[in-house]
């Protein structure tokens, strides 16, 4: 309503001009889109993001242009960039010292258990040090991993010139028309039909857990960090078992026509004449 009413428009202009004149830090409130994802959750994740670069009036104008608009990932990050990943690790609940701190197990005949710490400190100082391994919560901790290299920023399945384009897993060396989703889908996730980002190594947390990607705070100068990456092959075989087919078409060519492709169910099987 503020945007439509004349008085409201004047007030908004006044607020924007005050921000340009007095503010030193400009932040925008952004949220994720839950509808395109194969998740049960409907509530979006809301986050405040600080704008850097340029003058304060330029930041305000940029934020005003992007208001209520979608920002694609390729507009924020770029190929071969080093980024930081912030998230919450996989939770393991209450654990003892052997699992939590990997302390040495005591000998077999130890009194009152062997998955313990034999000595938790000297007589004096008469308290347990905070550095001593103790039982407690393992996992579900907030962690920031530095320097993850972006291997690919892929576009989701889209329509171009009236054709469905889904070859976002093809490379210059492997020209097979295939999408990034492996046969049978990603375990515990499903299909990836939207824009995606592929980073080197693993990231924290369980499947479907929300992550925050951040621009690196360091200035990267090493050859390893600045090296351009060209992927030769992306494996899209099934991750549920010992997959050996890259695409559904390849599997069908090798296996031959199956019952589900012929449209014949078990109930409709032709009966032998007596």
Secondary structure, DSSP 4 states (H G I P E B T S, - for coil): -TTTSHHHHHHHHHHHHHHHHH-S--EEEEE---TTSS-S--SPPEEEEE--SS-HHHHHHHHHHTTT----GGGT--TT-EEEEEEEPPP-EEE-HHHHH-PPPPPTT-TT-SSS-S----SSSSS--TTS---EEES--EEEEEEEEEEEEE--SEEETTEEE--TT--SS------SSPTT-BTTTB---S-EEEESS--SSSTT---EEEE-SS---SHHHH----------S-TTTT---SSHHHHHHHH---HHHHT--STTPPPPP-
